[in-house]
């Protein structure tokens, strides 16, 4: 019961804390004169990914590499299959391929880079700093390009900010931001503790917990933002937010996590203490990766389906949302061995 209470309490705090953090930071930014473009590009996109960041750092500090990496992989899968699937099932999403082209290609490139680094087990501190540098370069380039006259992407990023309505005075906005950060930190600690206990109690790998329960919980802010955007008549913003969140999850979260706690996704055959890795996947068989080919295939297919549905037409229809949701349900069934795994 205590494990279940930790998980439920952690999920609630992550959702509420994430929403309060975004609301408070956006409100403070507006009072301080920040443009809607900058708010949408940085605070909204990065803010909705704050639960993933804090959870991954908390997991690594506890030695739970599977929860940390599984959280990022699972969140990116859930953002596409679950969040976009649910949003367009509720309200069909009109798309503007030109407006989303640049960010979509960056997401594709970041996903490929992540898969390569994961394959070679290269999450050193230097690689983490490289990921952060790429994220900063992307944000700077986006601001410069979006300020050019005629940019179509600027409408998406500005729309992301406009979906967050704030009327609080500056002091209250700052208080909400601080309270949101505290809620996210406490929620992450509860969720990681509960997830680790659940994995041990039922003999489930921590990676599966990270790919499922933790990933779904940390993706709740994106789900709320997507549905609200669609209902408000800005469904393109929902799609843009997910793409931006996936970019930040890979470059930002994995970059910061590796910079603070360099980690290995392979269980060491012999630990001689000489490797500059602070956190190793000690709960797995020697040489075994904590992220299997099945998980990376699901990540690749989610990106492929998003490109096919978003860039080959003018609308994500309800039937396409149903396909995405069915794909997520199928992936969860494979992850929990409800269906025979295709491969490891």
N, C-alpha and C positions, 0 to 999 in steps of 0.2 A: 504493500500500500504506500509506503514511504517513497519507493522508487517512482510509482505512478504519480504521486503528488508532486515530486520534483519535476517530472517531465511536463505535466500539465501546467504547473505553476511557472516553469521556465518558458513554455510556449506563450502563455498569456503575457508574461512580462516582456518577452521579445516583441510581440505584436504591439502591445500598448506603448512600450518604451520606444520602439521604432517610429510609430506614428507621432508620438509626442515630440520626439527629437526632431523629426522633419518639420513639423508644424512650428516648433519654437525657433529652429535655426532659420527657416524661411522667413518667419515674421521678423526676427532680428535683422536679417540681411536686408529686408525691404526698408525697415526703419533707418538703416545705415546707408541707404541709397544704392544698393547693389542692383544691377539690371536684371530683368526677368530672364534674359538669355543666360547670364552667369548662374543665376539661381537654379534654373532648370538643368543646366549642363553639369553642375557640380553638386549642389546641396541635395536636390531631389534624387538624382541618379545614384550618387554615392551614399546619401542618407538612408535610402531604402535597403542598401547593402550593408549597413552598419551591423545588424544582427549577425550576418555571416562572418564579418571581420572579427568581432569580439568573440564569437563562439569558436572560430578557428584558433585564435590566439589562446583562448582558455583551454581548448583541447590539447594543444601542443604543450602548454605549460604543465598539463597533467600527464603528458606522455601518450596521449591518445591520438596518434597520427591518423589512424583510420577515420576517426570522427572528423578531424580537421580537413583532410583532403576529400573524404567522402562528402562532407558538407558542401564544398565548392562544386564538385562534379555533380552531385545530386541537385543542388540549387539551380545550376544552369540547365539541367534536364527538366526540373520542375518548372522553371520560369517559362520554358517554351511549351512543353506538353501540358502542364497543369494550369499555369497562370493564363497564358494566351488561349489555351483550349477552353477554359472556363469562361474567360471574358468574351470570346467571340461566340460561344454557345449561348450566353445570355443576351449578347447584343452584337450582331455582325460588325466586323471591324473593316472600315474602308482604309485602303492603303495607298500611299504615294511612294512608288518605288524610287523615284529620284530623291525624295527627301530622306529616305532611309538607306540609300545606296552606300554612302561613305561609312556610316557607322556599322552597317551590316558587314562590309568587307573587313573592317577592323576587327569585328567580333570573330569572323571566320579566321583571320590571320592569328588572332590571339589564341583561339581554340587549337589551331594546328601547332603553334609554338608550345602551348601547354602540353599537348599530347607528346611532342618530341622530347621535351624536358622530362616528363613523367617516364617515358620509355627508357631514357638513359639515366634515370634517377639522379637528376642534376640540380636538386633544390638546395644549393649552397647559399651562403650569405651574399656572395657576389652575384649569383643569378637573381636573387631576390631584389637586389638593388637595380639590376638591369630591368626587371619587370616594372619596378616603380618608375624608372626613368622613361620607359616606353609609355606608361600611363600619363605622366606629366606632359610628354611630347604630344600625345594624342589630345589632351585637354587644351593645351596652348594652341595647337594647330586648329582645333575645332572652333575656338573663340575667334581666331584670326579669320578663318574661312567663313564663319557664320556672320561676321560683321560686314562682309562684302555684300554689296548690293545685289539682290537677285538670288541669294542663297535660299534654297528650299528647306534645308535642314533646320534653319533658324526657327521656322514655324513650329517644328516638333519640340525643340528644346524650350522655347518660350511657352508653349502649351503645357509642358510638364510643370512649369512653375505656376501657371494660372490655375491648375487643378487643385493647388493647395491654397485654401482661403484662410487668411489670417487677419484679425482685427485687434489683436492684443497690443498693449503698450510695450515699449522696448523692455522694461524690467521684467514683465511677465513672460515675454518671449524668451529672454535669457534664462529665466527660471525653468520654463518648460524644457528648454534644450538641455540644461543640466540634469533635470529630473529624468528626461528621456535617456540620457547616457547612463545614469545610475540604474534605471530599469533594465536597459539592455545588458549591462554588465552582470547584474544579479541574475537576470533570466538566463544568460549564457552559462553561468556557473551551475545553476540548478539543472539546466538541460543536459550539460555535459556529464555532471555527476549521475543524474538519473539514467542517461543513455548508456554510460559505462556499466552501471549496475545491472541494467536490463540485459546488456550483451552477455555479461558474466552469468546471470541467473538462467538464461535460456540457451546458452551456448551459441549465441549469434555473434558474428564478427562485428567489431566496432565500426568497420567500414559500412556494413549494411545499415547499421543504426544511423550513421552519418548520411548515407545516401537516401534514407527514407524519412524517419521521424525528424531528425535534426534539419535536414534539407527542406522538408515541407514547412517546418516551423519558422525557419529563417526566411523563407520565401513568402510568408504571409503578408508583409508590407507591400511587396510587388503585386500580390493578388488583389489586395484592397485598392491600390492605386490604379490597377488595370481596369477593374470593374467600375470604379468611380469615374475614370476617364471615359470609358465607353458610354456610360449612362449620361454623362454631361455632353455627349456629342463630339468628343475628341478621342475616338478610338485609335487614331494614328499615334496619339501620345502614349497610349498603353503599350503599343508595339515598340515605340522608341525607348520607353522606360525599361522594358525588358532587355532590349539590345544593349543599352547603356549599362544596365546592372550586370549583365553577363561579362561585359568587357571589364568592369571594375572587379568582379569576383575573381577573374583570372589574374589580371595584371596587378590590381591593388591588393586583394586579400592574400593571394599566393606570394606576391612580392613582399608585402609587409611581414607575413608569417615567416617566410624563409629568411628575411633579414634579421628578425628577432630570434627565431628558433630554427636554425638550419636543420633540415630533417631528411631522413631517408625513407623511401616508400618500400624498400626491400629489407626483409629480415636478414641480419648478418649471419653468414655461415660461422664465422669466428669473430668475436668482438675483442680486438687487441687494444682498444682504447686510443688508437693513434689517429683515427679518422676524425676530421673536423666537423662531425655531425653531432648535434646536441640531442636530437630525438630520433630514435630508431624504431622500426616496426617490430618490436620484440615479441608480439603475440602471434606471429605468423611463422610458418615453416621457413627454414633458412633458404634465402634466395627467392622467396615468393613475394610478388608485388601485392600491395594491399588493394590496388584497383585493377580489376580483371578486364580482359578484352571485351566481355559482355557490357561492362559499364561504359567503356570508351566507345563501343559501337552505338550504344544508346545515345551518348552525347553527340556523336557524329550524325546519327539519323535525325536527332531533334533539330540540329542546325540545318540539315538538308531539307527537312520538311518545312521549316520556317522560310527558307529561301524559295522553295517551290510555291508555297501557298501565298507568300507576301509579295513576291516579285514577278509572278506570272499572271496576275490578275489585278483587279482593282478592289477586291473585297475578300476578307476572310469570312466565309459563310458559316452558318451553324453546323453544316455537315462536316466541314473541315475542323471545326472545334471539337466535334464528336470524335473524329479520327485521332486528333491529338490526345484527347482524354483517354480514349481506348488504348492508345499506345503507352500512356503512362501507367494505366492499370495493368497492362501486360508486362511492362518492365518491373513493376512492383511484385507481380506474381513470380517472375523469374528470380528476383532478388531474394525473396523469402522461401524459395524452393517449393512454392505451390505448384509450379510447373517445372519440368526437368530443364536444368540449365543447358543452353546451347553450347557454351564453352566457358572456360574459367575466366 
